Amino acid sequence: MTPRSGILHRLARLFVKPAGDDRVPVASRAVVDVDTSAARTGRTATVEIAPPPRRALHIEYAPDRDGAPDGGEIVWTWVPYDEADGRGKDRPVLVIARQDADRVYAVRLTSKAHDGDRDYLAIGAGEWDARGRPSWVDVEQVYSVHRDGMRREASALPRDRFARVAAALHSRYGWSAGR
């Protein structure tokens, strides 16, 4: 290996994440190991759920940088793939409501463009994406996230953008929105 190819190899390891790798890029763009086991299995697993009935979910914007997931916050957790075959990845989700003392309802974010797709709502860029890419919220899939299964709070979605997400969820599922 030449000195130049060695440098390129080390740089590639900083920016390229192999499929199925639980290491995630952080703001510095370095790659760090993340323990996602609490969100993968058992009582603290993040799970896709059927959308709750109309009166069972009340969307609320109540961000509070206290380490606990609150409505309007974007948190990171391991999210199972649609195939429900045990695979998934660490990704940001938007907390939309409290489920109980330990769990919250959330919808997942993606940086893959979905312009014109009725199941996705563009929310722009924010602190949750270290590369500053625009994001979309998947309003079709709802997740139950345990407080011990989330990795970290990434940021709070600005109130006006959260209101757009709440309106889309209200239109689709009939859930009420508060504050």
Backbone torsions as a table, in degrees:
resi	resn	phi	psi	omega
1	MET	NA	129.9	178.2
2	THR	-78.4	159.9	178.3
3	PRO	-55.7	-39.2	-179.0
4	ARG	-66.6	-44.2	-179.8
5	SER	-67.1	-31.6	175.4
6	GLY	-62.9	-40.9	178.0
7	ILE	-65.7	-44.8	179.6
8	LEU	-62.8	-39.5	178.2
9	HIS	-62.2	-44.8	179.4
10	ARG	-65.0	-40.0	177.9
11	LEU	-65.1	-41.5	179.3
12	ALA	-61.1	-38.1	179.1
13	ARG	-64.6	-26.4	178.1
14	LEU	-75.2	-32.0	-171.7
15	PHE	-108.0	-17.1	-176.8
16	VAL	-106.6	127.4	-178.8
17	LYS	-110.2	115.7	178.9
18	PRO	-61.9	149.9	178.4
19	ALA	-58.5	136.8	178.8
20	GLY	80.2	2.7	-179.1
21	ASP	-79.8	132.7	179.9
22	ASP	-89.5	3.3	176.2
23	ARG	-81.0	143.6	-176.1
24	VAL	-128.4	148.6	176.3
25	PRO	-72.6	141.8	175.2
26	VAL	-111.3	178.2	-173.3
27	ALA	-50.8	-34.3	-179.3
28	SER	-76.2	-4.7	-176.9
29	ARG	73.5	6.3	171.8
30	ALA	-76.6	164.5	-179.8
31	VAL	-108.5	133.0	-179.2
32	VAL	-125.0	151.2	175.5
33	ASP	-77.6	138.9	-179.2
34	VAL	-128.7	132.8	176.9
35	ASP	-87.2	109.2	-179.4
36	THR	-105.0	9.2	-174.1
37	SER	-60.0	-36.9	-179.1
38	ALA	-63.6	-30.5	-179.0
39	ALA	-88.0	-7.4	-175.5
40	ARG	-92.1	-39.5	-172.6
41	THR	-140.3	164.6	175.2
42	GLY	75.1	-162.8	-174.0
43	ARG	-68.7	-17.8	-179.3
44	THR	-101.1	9.9	-178.1
45	ALA	-67.7	145.1	169.7
46	THR	-82.0	126.9	-176.1
47	VAL	-131.8	143.8	171.9
48	GLU	-75.9	137.9	-179.3
49	ILE	-128.1	161.4	172.3
50	ALA	-68.6	141.0	178.8
51	PRO	-55.6	128.9	179.8
52	PRO	-61.5	157.5	177.2
53	PRO	-61.0	162.2	-175.9
54	ARG	-46.7	-47.3	-175.8
55	ARG	-89.4	-3.7	-176.0
56	ALA	-86.9	-10.0	-177.8
57	LEU	-133.6	129.2	177.8
58	HIS	-120.7	108.8	-178.4
59	ILE	-67.9	131.9	-178.6
60	GLU	-142.7	135.7	176.2
61	TYR	-96.9	109.1	-177.1
62	ALA	-150.0	52.2	-178.0
63	PRO	-61.2	140.9	178.1
64	ASP	-152.7	109.5	-175.6
65	ARG	-70.5	69.8	-177.1
66	ASP	-117.1	6.8	-179.3
67	GLY	90.0	-11.8	178.2
68	ALA	-100.9	147.1	179.6
69	PRO	-73.1	129.0	-179.3
70	ASP	-129.4	154.3	178.2
71	GLY	-53.3	131.0	179.7
72	GLY	96.1	-10.4	179.2
73	GLU	-91.8	148.1	172.2
74	ILE	-103.3	122.9	179.8
75	VAL	-121.8	161.1	177.8
76	TRP	-103.5	137.3	176.5
77	THR	-154.7	163.3	174.5
78	TRP	-78.4	128.4	-177.7
79	VAL	-118.8	127.9	179.6
80	PRO	-68.9	148.5	174.9
81	TYR	-70.7	161.6	179.8
82	ASP	-56.3	-31.0	-176.2
83	GLU	-68.2	-14.6	178.7
84	ALA	52.1	43.0	-178.8
85	ASP	-110.1	18.6	179.0
86	GLY	94.7	-11.6	177.6
87	ARG	-89.4	162.0	177.9
88	GLY	177.4	-166.8	177.4
89	LYS	-156.1	160.2	177.0
90	ASP	-75.4	125.4	-176.7
91	ARG	-154.2	163.6	176.9
92	PRO	-79.5	145.1	173.3
93	VAL	-132.6	150.5	177.1
94	LEU	-98.1	120.9	177.2
95	VAL	-75.2	128.5	-178.0
96	ILE	-113.4	-20.8	-178.0
97	ALA	-169.0	160.2	174.4
98	ARG	-84.0	137.3	176.3
99	GLN	-96.6	-48.0	175.6
100	ASP	-159.3	-165.4	-176.4
101	ALA	-62.7	-27.7	-176.0
102	ASP	-109.8	-16.9	-172.7
103	ARG	-124.6	153.6	174.8
104	VAL	-128.8	158.4	171.3
105	TYR	-89.9	142.3	-179.2
106	ALA	-147.9	158.8	172.9
107	VAL	-121.9	145.0	-173.6
108	ARG	-84.0	155.6	175.8
109	LEU	-108.4	153.8	174.0
110	THR	-141.9	150.3	174.8
111	SER	-98.1	-2.0	175.8
112	LYS	-75.0	126.6	-177.3
113	ALA	-60.6	135.8	178.5
114	HIS	-135.8	39.0	178.7
115	ASP	-57.9	131.1	178.3
116	GLY	83.1	-1.8	179.1
117	ASP	-89.8	121.3	-174.8
118	ARG	-67.4	-15.7	-179.9
119	ASP	-89.3	-0.1	-178.4
120	TYR	-130.1	145.1	178.2
121	LEU	-125.3	125.2	178.5
122	ALA	-69.7	131.8	178.0
123	ILE	-122.2	3.5	178.5
124	GLY	79.6	-167.3	-177.6
125	ALA	-96.9	161.0	178.1
126	GLY	-167.8	179.8	-176.4
127	GLU	-61.6	-20.0	-178.3
128	TRP	-67.4	-19.8	179.5
129	ASP	-112.6	111.9	-176.7
130	ALA	-60.5	-23.5	-179.9
131	ARG	-93.9	0.4	176.1
132	GLY	71.3	23.7	-179.2
133	ARG	-78.0	149.1	173.7
134	PRO	-66.3	152.0	-178.1
135	SER	-124.4	160.0	174.7
136	TRP	-126.6	144.2	175.3
137	VAL	-99.0	131.9	176.7
138	ASP	-87.4	104.7	-177.1
139	VAL	-85.3	-1.1	-179.6
140	GLU	-86.6	-30.4	-175.4
141	GLN	-110.4	133.4	-179.2
142	VAL	-117.8	139.3	-178.3
143	TYR	-123.1	150.4	171.5
144	SER	-105.8	119.2	-176.2
145	VAL	-115.0	125.2	176.9
146	HIS	-82.7	142.9	-179.1
147	ARG	-58.8	-29.5	178.2
148	ASP	-84.7	-7.0	179.1
149	GLY	-98.0	-7.2	176.4
150	MET	-87.7	148.8	-177.5
151	ARG	-90.2	-43.8	-178.4
152	ARG	-168.1	158.6	169.8
153	GLU	-80.7	130.4	179.4
154	ALA	-95.2	-42.8	179.9
155	SER	178.5	174.5	172.8
156	ALA	-103.0	135.8	174.8
157	LEU	-71.3	134.1	177.4
158	PRO	-53.8	145.5	-174.7
159	ARG	-53.9	-41.7	-178.4
160	ASP	-65.7	-36.9	178.0
161	ARG	-72.2	-37.6	176.9
162	PHE	-63.0	-38.8	179.6
163	ALA	-61.4	-36.5	177.2
164	ARG	-66.4	-40.9	177.9
165	VAL	-65.2	-45.0	179.8
166	ALA	-59.9	-41.1	179.3
167	ALA	-64.3	-40.4	178.8
168	ALA	-65.8	-40.6	179.0
169	LEU	-69.2	-38.0	176.8
170	HIS	-62.5	-44.7	-179.6
171	SER	-63.1	-38.8	-176.7
172	ARG	-79.9	-42.5	-172.3
173	TYR	-115.9	-11.2	-179.3
174	GLY	81.7	8.5	-180.0
175	TRP	-68.0	142.2	178.6
176	SER	-83.2	157.9	178.5
177	ALA	-123.3	140.7	179.0
178	GLY	-109.2	-160.2	-176.2
179	ARG	-14.5	NA	NA
